Amino acid sequence: MVEVATLESLLNESLATLLQSHADLITTGVSERTLCARLALELEKRLGDYGLAGTYYADVEYNRKQGGRVKTILDGQERVVAITCDLILHSRGKLIRDDNLIAIEMKKSSGSKADKESDRNRLRALTKESYDGIWSADGITRPEHVCGYKLGLYMELDIRARKCLLEYYRRGCLQRTAEMDF
């Protein structure tokens, strides 16, 4: 089992490199997809250092689950919602018990309040351990709806102030916030 402390270390190292090495790219106002792809590369460079290479992958806008079906979550009203997360670190379904490690949503500070809240709600749903007993984490049965990410990260880039707000989610709740400069 991959520990959350390991994931936070991997993530924070990758974020620091992204923000320092690609500050010029960030300040040009490029799309979130470009920045997520850069972060995915930074994550994958470090997987071997954490014993995760060959098993885990950083994928941008990955939207599939078992059988090639579109990933879904249950929203706050128990409605099924199709999702595409900005960036995830996972085993691509190979390890049922320890498949979903990190879910990342990125926004620019200029984005709409509704879009930002939608991303936060998605991270709450993705980091839930289960959906009220619908899925038991027995390591055998695959969940109908995506959940069980060990760590969720909401990133908000303020290009003018050259700051990145970070919100860390676990077990469906905001755990802590931090900030990094670039």
N, C-alpha and C positions, 0 to 999 in steps of 0.2 A: 504494500500500500504506500502510495506517495503521500508524504506529509505536507500539510498546508505551509509550514515554515519553509520547506524546500521550494514549494511553488512561489511563495512570496519573494524569496531570495532570487530565484530564476527571473521572475517578472521584474523585480526592481532593478536588477543588473541590466536587463534588456531595455527597460524604459530609460534608464540613465544614459545608456549609449545612444538610443534613438534621439533623445532630447539634446544631447551634446553634439553628436556627430552629424545630425541632420537638421540642426536649428535653421540653417539657411533655407532648406527645403520647406520646413514648417512655416517660416515667415513669408513665403511666397503665396500662401493661401491655397496650396494644392488640396485635392480632395481627401476626405477621410480614408477612402480606399487605398490611395497611394501610401499614406502614413501607416495604415494597418498592415499593408504588405511589407513595408520596411520593418515594422515591429515583429512581424512573423519571421522575417529573416534573422533578426537579432535573437529571437527566442530559439530558433532551430540551431543557430551557431553554438548555443550553450547547452543543448540537450545532453551531449556527451559528458559534460562536466558534472551533470546531476544524475548520470546513469539512466537517462531516458531516451537516448538515441536508438533508432531502429524500431521503437515501440510507439512513440508519440510523434504527432505532427501538428504544426501550427498552420491552420487553414483559414483563409479570409473568405467571409460570406458563404460559409459552408451551410447547406440547407437540407441535408439528407440524413436519413436514419436507416435502420435495417430494411432490407428489401428495396432500397432506392426510393422509399417514400419520403415525402416532404416532412421535415421536422415540425412538430407542433408542441405547444404548451397550453396549459389551462390558465386563463386570465383570472382576475379577482372575482369575476362573476361565474366562474366554472365553464366559460365558453372555450371551445377549441380554437386556437389561433395559430396560423402558419407563421413560422419565424425564420429569419436569417440573421444570425448574430454577426457583428463586424469581424470578429476574430476569435477562434477557439483553439485550445490545445487539447487534443484527445487522441485516443488510440484508433480512431475510425471504426469503432465497434468491435475491435478484436478482444478487448478485455472488458467483459461485462461489468464486473465489480468495480473496476478502476479505470473506466473509459474516459469520463468527462472530468478534465482537470481544471482548466481555466476558460472562462467566458469573458470577453472584453467588448465593451461598447465605447465608441469614441464620438465626441461631438466638439464642434467649435463653439466658443462662448457666444457667437453671433447667431447660433441656431435657435429655433423656436422653443419656448418653454414646454410646449406639448410634446415635441420630439424628444427633448431631454428627459421628461418624465416617463415617456414610453420606454426609453432605453433603461431607465432605472427599474421600472416595473418588470421588464424582461429579465434583468439580472436577478431580481428577487425570485422570480419564477424558476429561472434556470438553476439557482443555487439551493432551492428547496431540496431536502433529502428525499421526499416522496410527495405524492399527491394524496394526502389524507388516507393512506393505506391502500390506495389503488395499486401501487407498486411497492413491493417489499424488496429491499436490497439484499437478496439472497445470493447474488452472484451467478444466477442461472437464468432467471426470467428477465427479458428485456422490457423496459418500461414502454408503455404506449405513448406517453408524452415525455419530452425531454426534461430531465431534472438531474439533480445529483452532482452538478459541477461543484468541485471543492472550493473554488475561489472565483468570484466575479469582480471585475474591475470596470468602473465607469471613469472615463478620462474626458476632461473638458479642457480644451486648449484655448487660452486667451493669448492670441497672437500679439496684440498691442502691448500687453503687460509682460509678454514672454514668460508666462506661467502655465503650469498644467495642474489642474485640480484632479486629485485622485480619490475615488471612493471605493473602498474594499467591501465586498459583500460575501457573507457566509451564511449558510442555512436559512436563506430567504430574508436576511436582514442586513442592513448597513452596519458594519463592524467598526470602521474608523475612516477618517479622511486624512489626507496628506497633500502636500504641494511640492512640485519640483519646478525649478527655473530652467529656461533654455535660452 
